[in-house]
Amino acid sequence: MSNLKSSTDSEFAPPLSLPLAIITVNEHGTMDVSYDGRFLPPPTPDSPWSRARFGDLLDAISDHRTRTVRVEVREFDGSVFTDIIHAARREQSVANVQSPSLTRQARHRPTHQLIEVTGSGFVPGEDVTVALSVSSAEGSAGGSARAVIDASQLVDHRSEILLIGRVSGVIVTERLPS
């Protein structure tokens, strides 16, 4: 007998099954998450999953990119987005950790100068855009927002940073130190 599989064997193979994460976003931007039918709580009970912590959530679901996962995001307006978060290739991450040239590069990187811009008057939980599309922030429960900006990203040496509330329309500007 031969150990080779015939072409008909693959026709009857079960389909690949990926874990499914369903993320339901409410009107305030907080999220309820289920992973393969089980509720996935946030790491701390007093800080729910939110749009601002979406990257942390994806890391938790994919076990820091070691597992491929199908993600379905259900927005409060009824729209649904589906994607597959692929696991990082293991050989690549091992090579990156062991590469001495990368370690040398890390030691010679310029230090970052951070600038903090704060403002108030935002709707609790609303998405707040940080102008220049450098990053975004989320309004706190008290109606304020905080953004931390890497000054090396400001290549044009612009003189103002803006916080823009997408729901409230509040715009806070702050001049950068020269």
C-alpha positions as CSV (number, residue, x, y, z in Angstrom):
1,M,0.0,0.0,0.0
2,S,1.1,3.5,-0.7
3,N,1.3,6.3,2.0
4,L,0.5,8.9,-0.6
5,K,-2.8,10.7,-0.3
6,S,-5.1,10.7,-3.3
7,S,-6.7,13.8,-4.6
8,T,-10.0,12.7,-3.2
9,D,-8.7,12.6,0.3
10,S,-8.4,16.4,0.4
11,E,-12.0,16.8,-0.7
12,F,-13.2,15.2,2.5
13,A,-10.7,16.9,4.8
14,P,-12.5,19.1,7.4
15,P,-12.2,22.9,6.7
16,L,-9.7,24.9,8.6
17,S,-11.3,26.2,11.8
18,L,-10.1,29.6,13.2
19,P,-11.0,31.0,16.6
20,L,-13.7,33.7,16.2
21,A,-13.7,36.9,18.2
22,I,-16.8,39.0,18.1
23,I,-16.4,42.6,19.1
24,T,-19.6,44.5,19.7
25,V,-19.2,48.3,19.9
26,N,-21.8,50.4,21.7
27,E,-22.6,54.1,21.0
28,H,-20.1,55.2,23.7
29,G,-17.2,53.4,22.1
30,T,-16.9,50.7,24.7
31,M,-16.8,47.1,23.5
32,D,-18.1,43.8,24.6
33,V,-15.9,40.9,23.4
34,S,-16.6,37.2,23.0
35,Y,-13.9,34.7,22.0
36,D,-15.2,31.4,20.6
37,G,-18.5,32.0,22.3
38,R,-17.1,33.0,25.7
39,F,-17.1,36.5,27.2
40,L,-13.6,38.0,27.2
41,P,-13.2,40.5,30.0
42,P,-10.8,43.4,29.9
43,P,-7.6,43.0,31.9
44,T,-9.0,45.3,34.6
45,P,-12.7,45.4,35.5
46,D,-12.8,49.2,36.0
47,S,-11.4,49.9,32.5
48,P,-13.6,48.4,29.8
49,W,-12.4,47.5,26.3
50,S,-12.6,50.7,24.2
51,R,-11.6,51.9,20.8
52,A,-8.4,53.5,22.3
53,R,-7.4,50.0,23.6
54,F,-8.2,48.2,20.3
55,G,-4.5,47.2,19.7
56,D,-4.3,45.8,23.3
57,L,-7.5,43.8,22.6
58,L,-6.1,42.4,19.3
59,D,-2.9,41.4,21.2
60,A,-5.0,39.6,23.9
61,I,-7.2,37.8,21.3
62,S,-4.3,36.7,19.2
63,D,-2.1,35.9,22.2
64,H,0.4,38.6,21.0
65,R,0.2,37.5,17.4
66,T,1.1,33.9,18.1
67,R,-2.3,32.6,17.0
68,T,-4.3,33.4,13.8
69,V,-7.8,34.6,14.7
70,R,-10.9,35.7,12.7
71,V,-12.2,39.0,14.1
72,E,-15.7,40.4,13.5
73,V,-16.5,43.9,14.6
74,R,-20.2,44.9,14.9
75,E,-20.6,48.6,15.2
76,F,-23.6,50.2,17.0
77,D,-24.9,51.6,13.7
78,G,-25.3,48.0,12.3
79,S,-22.2,47.9,10.1
80,V,-20.0,44.8,10.4
81,F,-16.3,44.4,9.6
82,T,-14.5,41.1,9.4
83,D,-10.8,40.4,9.2
84,I,-8.3,37.7,9.9
85,I,-5.4,38.6,12.3
86,H,-2.5,36.5,11.2
87,A,0.0,35.0,13.6
88,A,3.5,36.4,13.1
89,R,6.0,34.0,11.5
90,R,7.9,32.3,14.3
91,E,11.2,32.2,12.4
92,Q,11.1,35.9,11.8
93,S,10.6,36.8,15.5
94,V,13.3,34.5,16.6
95,A,15.7,36.0,14.0
96,N,14.8,39.5,15.1
97,V,15.5,38.7,18.8
98,Q,18.9,37.1,18.1
99,S,20.2,39.6,15.5
100,P,23.1,41.6,17.1
101,S,22.9,44.3,14.4
102,L,19.3,45.1,15.5
103,T,20.5,45.5,19.1
104,R,23.2,47.9,18.0
105,Q,20.7,49.9,15.9
106,A,18.4,50.1,19.0
107,R,21.2,51.6,21.1
108,H,22.0,54.3,18.5
109,R,18.4,55.5,17.8
110,P,17.7,59.1,18.7
111,T,15.9,59.7,21.9
112,H,12.3,60.8,21.5
113,Q,11.1,64.2,22.8
114,L,7.5,63.9,23.8
115,I,5.0,66.7,24.0
116,E,1.7,66.5,25.9
117,V,-1.4,68.4,24.8
118,T,-4.5,68.4,27.0
119,G,-7.9,69.9,26.6
120,S,-11.4,69.6,28.0
121,G,-15.0,70.0,26.9
122,F,-15.2,66.7,25.0
123,V,-18.1,64.3,25.2
124,P,-17.3,61.4,27.5
125,G,-16.0,58.4,25.4
126,E,-15.9,60.3,22.1
127,D,-13.1,59.8,19.6
128,V,-10.7,62.8,19.7
129,T,-8.5,63.4,16.6
130,V,-5.0,64.8,17.1
131,A,-4.3,67.1,14.2
132,L,-1.5,66.3,11.7
133,S,-2.8,62.7,11.8
134,V,0.0,61.9,14.2
135,S,-2.2,59.9,16.5
136,S,-5.7,59.9,18.2
137,A,-7.0,60.0,21.7
138,E,-10.2,59.2,23.5
139,G,-12.3,61.4,25.7
140,S,-12.3,60.4,29.3
141,A,-15.4,59.8,31.5
142,G,-14.8,63.3,32.8
143,G,-14.9,64.9,29.4
144,S,-11.2,65.6,28.9
145,A,-8.6,64.1,26.5
146,R,-4.8,63.6,26.5
147,A,-2.4,63.1,23.6
148,V,1.3,62.3,23.7
149,I,3.1,63.2,20.5
150,D,6.6,62.1,19.4
151,A,8.2,65.4,18.4
152,S,10.4,63.6,15.7
153,Q,7.1,63.0,13.8
154,L,6.7,66.7,13.3
155,V,9.1,67.0,10.4
156,D,7.6,70.3,9.2
157,H,8.1,72.0,12.5
158,R,4.5,73.0,12.6
159,S,3.6,75.5,15.3
160,E,0.3,74.1,16.6
161,I,-1.3,70.8,17.7
162,L,-5.1,70.4,17.6
163,L,-7.4,68.1,19.5
164,I,-10.7,67.7,17.6
165,G,-13.7,66.1,19.1
166,R,-15.5,64.1,16.4
167,V,-18.9,64.2,18.2
168,S,-18.7,67.5,20.2
169,G,-16.9,69.5,17.6
170,V,-14.6,70.9,20.3
171,I,-11.2,72.0,19.0
172,V,-8.4,72.6,21.4
173,T,-5.2,74.2,20.0
174,E,-1.8,74.5,21.6
175,R,1.3,76.2,20.3
176,L,4.5,74.1,20.3
177,P,7.5,75.4,22.1
178,S,10.0,76.8,19.7
